[in-house]
């Protein structure tokens, strides 16, 4: 009798898995069909990357190129790009393996990412000069791009940007928490990838709260599709996480120098990056806030035209919390680049 019950339970579990797989496969297919890539797929050497350019080019003016945060597709700029397109040509893109871009063979670290962006812009015939806009780790990539290709960059906007020395200068208590988070994150992405291999995450993709990152309302549905219509994005997000320390080390090794006199705006979140609790002391949280101010002041000082803007009502995702702050900063840098 016990064997019959056990066999029945196993059979039900198998049928449940099969049902989820069938329904999940259909859900992934629907997501992919309902939300095709909004831009163009461009070959960058055996694999294709997605780039979405909006707005009319301004004669003699720069094109705005936007770089998203760690593990984020270009859709993270959905609340900003259409407004910038009213006064400039503006392009967002998905790093290889994220969003609609195909996976590539190169490491998910800063030098490879910058090389891929340079190739993508050339292959897509997006002519310089550029105003680079980078959020979080994307700010680090933007600065490395300006270091590698200074003749192409007419201005930079850094949105609560990562600093290459932040791990070395963080309070030890926060470093321990961050190291743990960086170890756990790939495991979480791996679990999500496994669940979505049979389509479970795709089935839940329209439910609120399924994805913990702030997402602009304008791009939420397409964002969910880009992430959960397959497993490529989740795999790449894990690889980007594992490459964060190497990216910062690579930028430190290159010793990025001053940016001369190009227009530069550094936008800082007004809310603290970390709060006391969960292993972080009040003293460490306060020290981290001072360190953030210090590092962002250093970034602003890289150009003789550098300035800081504090987004008082924003957390790390300034372009979601206060998109107009970012839009205004981009407009100002674009106008300064046009008049240079």
QUIDA-V270709 format. One record per residue. N is the residue number from 1. SS is DSSP state (A for helix, B for strand, O for the rest). OMEGA is omega in radians with two decimals (* if undefined). NEAR is the number of other C-alpha atoms within 8 Angstrom. Layout:
n={N & N}
ss={SS & SS}
omega={OMEGA & OMEGA}
near={NEAR & NEAR}
This chain:
n={1 & 2 & 3 & 4 & 5 & 6 & 7 & 8 & 9 & 10 & 11 & 12 & 13 & 14 & 15 & 16 & 17 & 18 & 19 & 20 & 21 & 22 & 23 & 24 & 25 & 26 & 27 & 28 & 29 & 30 & 31 & 32 & 33 & 34 & 35 & 36 & 37 & 38 & 39 & 40 & 41 & 42 & 43 & 44 & 45 & 46 & 47 & 48 & 49 & 50 & 51 & 52 & 53 & 54 & 55 & 56 & 57 & 58 & 59 & 60 & 61 & 62 & 63 & 64 & 65 & 66 & 67 & 68 & 69 & 70 & 71 & 72 & 73 & 74 & 75 & 76 & 77 & 78 & 79 & 80 & 81 & 82 & 83 & 84 & 85 & 86 & 87 & 88 & 89 & 90 & 91 & 92 & 93 & 94 & 95 & 96 & 97 & 98 & 99 & 100 & 101 & 102 & 103 & 104 & 105 & 106 & 107 & 108 & 109 & 110 & 111 & 112 & 113 & 114 & 115 & 116 & 117 & 118 & 119 & 120 & 121 & 122 & 123 & 124 & 125 & 126 & 127 & 128 & 129 & 130 & 131 & 132 & 133 & 134 & 135 & 136 & 137 & 138 & 139 & 140 & 141 & 142 & 143 & 144 & 145 & 146 & 147 & 148 & 149 & 150 & 151 & 152 & 153 & 154 & 155 & 156 & 157 & 158 & 159 & 160 & 161 & 162 & 163 & 164 & 165 & 166 & 167 & 168 & 169 & 170 & 171 & 172 & 173 & 174 & 175 & 176 & 177 & 178 & 179 & 180 & 181 & 182 & 183 & 184 & 185 & 186 & 187 & 188 & 189 & 190 & 191 & 192 & 193 & 194 & 195 & 196 & 197 & 198 & 199 & 200 & 201 & 202 & 203 & 204 & 205 & 206 & 207 & 208 & 209 & 210 & 211 & 212 & 213 & 214 & 215 & 216 & 217 & 218 & 219 & 220 & 221 & 222 & 223 & 224 & 225 & 226 & 227 & 228 & 229 & 230 & 231 & 232 & 233 & 234 & 235 & 236 & 237 & 238 & 239 & 240 & 241 & 242 & 243 & 244 & 245 & 246 & 247 & 248 & 249 & 250 & 251 & 252 & 253 & 254 & 255 & 256 & 257 & 258 & 259 & 260 & 261 & 262 & 263 & 264 & 265 & 266 & 267 & 268 & 269 & 270 & 271 & 272 & 273 & 274 & 275 & 276 & 277 & 278 & 279 & 280 & 281 & 282 & 283 & 284 & 285 & 286 & 287 & 288 & 289 & 290 & 291 & 292 & 293 & 294 & 295 & 296 & 297 & 298 & 299 & 300 & 301 & 302 & 303 & 304 & 305 & 306 & 307 & 308 & 309 & 310 & 311 & 312 & 313 & 314 & 315 & 316 & 317 & 318 & 319 & 320 & 321 & 322 & 323 & 324 & 325 & 326 & 327 & 328 & 329 & 330 & 331 & 332 & 333 & 334 & 335 & 336 & 337 & 338 & 339 & 340}
ss={O & A & A & A & A & A & A & A & A & A & A & A & A & A & A & A & A & A & A & A & A & A & A & A & A & A & A & A & A & A & A & A & A & A & O & O & O & O & O & B & B & B & B & O & O & O & O & B & B & B & B & B & B & B & O & O & O & O & O & O & O & O & B & B & B & B & B & O & O & O & O & O & O & A & A & A & A & O & O & O & A & A & A & A & O & O & O & O & O & B & B & B & B & O & O & O & O & O & O & O & O & O & O & O & O & O & O & O & O & A & A & A & A & A & A & A & A & A & A & A & A & A & A & O & O & O & O & O & O & B & B & B & B & B & B & O & A & A & A & A & A & A & A & A & A & A & A & A & O & A & A & A & B & B & B & B & B & B & B & O & O & O & O & O & O & A & A & A & A & O & O & A & A & A & A & A & A & A & A & A & A & A & A & A & A & A & A & A & A & A & A & A & A & A & A & A & A & O & O & A & A & A & A & O & O & O & O & O & O & O & O & O & O & O & O & O & A & A & A & A & A & A & A & A & A & A & A & A & O & O & O & A & A & A & A & A & A & A & A & A & A & A & O & A & A & A & A & A & A & A & A & A & A & A & O & O & O & O & O & B & O & O & B & B & B & B & B & B & B & O & O & O & O & O & O & O & B & O & O & B & O & A & A & A & A & A & A & A & A & A & A & A & A & A & A & A & A & A & A & A & O & O & B & O & O & B & B & B & B & B & B & O & O & O & O & O & O & A & A & A & A & O & A & A & A & A & A & A & A & A & A & A & A & A & A & A & A & A & A & O}
omega={3.13 & 3.12 & 3.12 & 3.13 & 3.14 & 3.11 & 3.12 & 3.12 & 3.14 & 3.13 & 3.12 & 3.12 & 3.11 & 3.13 & 3.11 & 3.12 & 3.12 & 3.13 & 3.12 & -3.12 & -3.14 & -3.14 & 3.13 & 3.10 & 3.09 & 3.14 & 3.11 & 3.12 & 3.12 & 3.13 & -3.12 & -3.11 & -3.08 & -3.09 & 3.06 & 3.13 & -3.11 & -3.11 & -3.10 & 3.00 & -3.01 & 3.11 & -3.14 & 3.11 & 3.11 & 3.03 & -3.02 & 3.09 & -3.08 & 3.07 & -3.10 & -3.13 & -3.13 & 3.10 & -3.12 & 3.07 & 3.07 & -3.09 & 3.12 & -3.09 & -3.13 & 2.96 & 3.11 & 3.12 & -2.99 & -3.10 & -3.06 & 3.13 & 3.10 & 3.07 & -3.10 & 3.01 & 3.13 & 3.13 & 3.10 & 3.12 & -3.03 & 3.13 & -3.08 & -3.01 & -3.11 & 3.13 & 3.09 & -3.14 & 3.12 & -3.13 & 3.13 & 2.94 & -3.06 & -3.09 & 2.92 & 3.13 & 3.06 & 3.06 & -3.07 & 3.12 & 3.12 & 3.09 & -3.13 & -3.11 & 3.08 & 3.11 & 3.10 & -3.06 & -3.01 & 3.11 & 3.12 & 3.13 & -2.97 & -3.11 & 3.13 & -3.12 & 3.12 & 3.11 & 3.12 & 3.12 & 3.11 & 3.11 & -3.12 & -3.11 & 3.13 & -3.10 & 3.13 & -3.13 & 3.01 & -2.99 & 3.00 & 0.16 & -3.13 & 2.81 & -3.09 & 3.10 & -3.09 & 3.10 & 3.05 & 3.11 & 3.06 & 3.06 & 3.08 & 3.10 & 3.14 & 3.13 & 3.11 & 3.09 & 3.13 & 3.10 & -3.09 & -3.06 & -3.04 & -3.11 & -3.10 & -2.97 & -3.11 & -3.13 & -3.10 & 2.96 & 3.14 & -3.06 & -3.08 & -2.95 & 2.94 & 3.03 & -3.04 & -3.12 & -2.99 & 3.11 & -3.13 & -3.06 & 3.13 & 2.95 & -3.03 & 3.13 & 3.14 & 3.10 & -3.14 & 3.13 & -3.12 & 3.11 & 3.11 & 3.13 & -3.13 & 3.07 & -3.08 & -3.05 & 3.11 & 3.10 & 3.11 & 3.10 & 3.11 & 3.10 & 3.10 & 3.12 & 3.13 & 3.13 & -3.10 & 3.04 & 3.04 & 2.97 & -3.09 & -3.12 & 3.10 & 3.11 & -3.11 & -2.93 & -3.12 & -3.14 & 3.14 & 3.05 & -3.11 & -3.10 & -2.97 & -3.09 & 3.04 & -3.09 & 3.09 & -3.11 & -3.08 & -3.06 & -2.99 & -3.06 & 3.12 & 3.11 & 3.12 & 3.12 & -3.11 & -3.10 & -2.92 & 3.06 & 3.09 & 3.13 & -3.07 & -3.10 & -3.11 & 3.10 & -3.12 & 3.10 & 3.09 & -3.14 & 3.09 & 3.12 & 3.13 & -3.10 & -3.05 & -3.12 & 3.12 & 3.10 & -3.14 & 3.12 & 3.14 & 3.11 & 3.09 & -3.12 & -3.13 & 3.08 & -3.12 & -3.09 & 3.13 & -3.13 & 3.11 & -3.08 & 3.14 & 3.08 & -3.10 & 3.04 & 3.10 & 3.13 & -3.13 & 3.05 & 3.12 & 3.12 & -3.11 & 3.12 & 3.12 & 3.11 & 3.12 & -3.13 & -3.14 & 3.08 & -3.13 & -3.13 & 3.09 & 3.14 & 3.12 & 3.12 & 3.12 & 3.10 & 3.13 & 3.09 & 3.10 & 3.14 & 3.10 & 3.11 & -3.12 & -3.10 & 3.13 & 3.03 & 3.09 & 3.13 & -3.14 & -3.12 & -3.13 & 3.09 & 3.07 & 3.06 & -3.10 & 3.08 & 3.09 & 3.03 & 3.11 & 3.07 & -2.93 & -3.05 & -3.01 & 2.86 & -3.06 & -3.10 & -3.08 & -3.08 & 3.02 & -3.10 & -3.12 & -3.06 & -3.09 & 3.09 & -3.14 & 3.13 & -3.13 & 3.13 & 3.11 & 3.14 & -3.11 & 3.14 & 3.09 & 3.13 & 3.10 & 3.12 & 3.12 & -3.08 & -3.11 & *}
near={4 & 5 & 6 & 7 & 8 & 8 & 8 & 8 & 8 & 8 & 8 & 8 & 8 & 8 & 8 & 8 & 8 & 8 & 8 & 11 & 11 & 9 & 10 & 15 & 10 & 8 & 12 & 15 & 9 & 8 & 12 & 11 & 7 & 6 & 10 & 6 & 8 & 6 & 8 & 8 & 10 & 11 & 10 & 11 & 5 & 5 & 9 & 12 & 16 & 15 & 12 & 10 & 9 & 10 & 12 & 8 & 9 & 9 & 4 & 5 & 11 & 16 & 15 & 13 & 11 & 13 & 15 & 14 & 10 & 10 & 11 & 12 & 12 & 13 & 10 & 12 & 12 & 11 & 14 & 12 & 12 & 10 & 9 & 14 & 12 & 7 & 10 & 15 & 15 & 14 & 13 & 14 & 12 & 15 & 12 & 11 & 14 & 19 & 14 & 10 & 13 & 11 & 10 & 7 & 4 & 5 & 6 & 10 & 11 & 13 & 9 & 10 & 11 & 12 & 8 & 10 & 9 & 9 & 9 & 12 & 10 & 9 & 10 & 7 & 6 & 8 & 8 & 8 & 11 & 13 & 15 & 13 & 16 & 19 & 14 & 15 & 12 & 15 & 16 & 15 & 13 & 14 & 9 & 13 & 11 & 11 & 9 & 6 & 8 & 8 & 6 & 9 & 13 & 12 & 13 & 15 & 15 & 14 & 15 & 15 & 16 & 11 & 9 & 10 & 8 & 9 & 7 & 5 & 7 & 10 & 9 & 6 & 10 & 12 & 10 & 8 & 10 & 8 & 8 & 8 & 8 & 10 & 9 & 8 & 10 & 13 & 9 & 8 & 12 & 11 & 8 & 10 & 11 & 8 & 10 & 14 & 9 & 11 & 15 & 12 & 11 & 14 & 11 & 8 & 10 & 7 & 6 & 5 & 5 & 7 & 5 & 5 & 4 & 6 & 9 & 11 & 6 & 6 & 12 & 9 & 7 & 9 & 13 & 11 & 14 & 14 & 12 & 14 & 13 & 10 & 11 & 10 & 14 & 13 & 12 & 13 & 14 & 14 & 10 & 12 & 12 & 10 & 11 & 9 & 7 & 8 & 11 & 12 & 9 & 10 & 13 & 10 & 6 & 6 & 6 & 9 & 6 & 6 & 8 & 7 & 7 & 13 & 13 & 14 & 14 & 16 & 14 & 13 & 16 & 10 & 9 & 9 & 10 & 7 & 8 & 10 & 7 & 4 & 8 & 12 & 9 & 9 & 6 & 12 & 14 & 8 & 9 & 12 & 11 & 8 & 10 & 9 & 9 & 8 & 10 & 14 & 9 & 8 & 8 & 13 & 9 & 11 & 13 & 8 & 8 & 13 & 9 & 11 & 8 & 8 & 12 & 7 & 9 & 12 & 11 & 9 & 10 & 15 & 13 & 10 & 9 & 11 & 11 & 8 & 10 & 13 & 11 & 8 & 10 & 11 & 10 & 8 & 15 & 14 & 8 & 9 & 13 & 9 & 5 & 4}
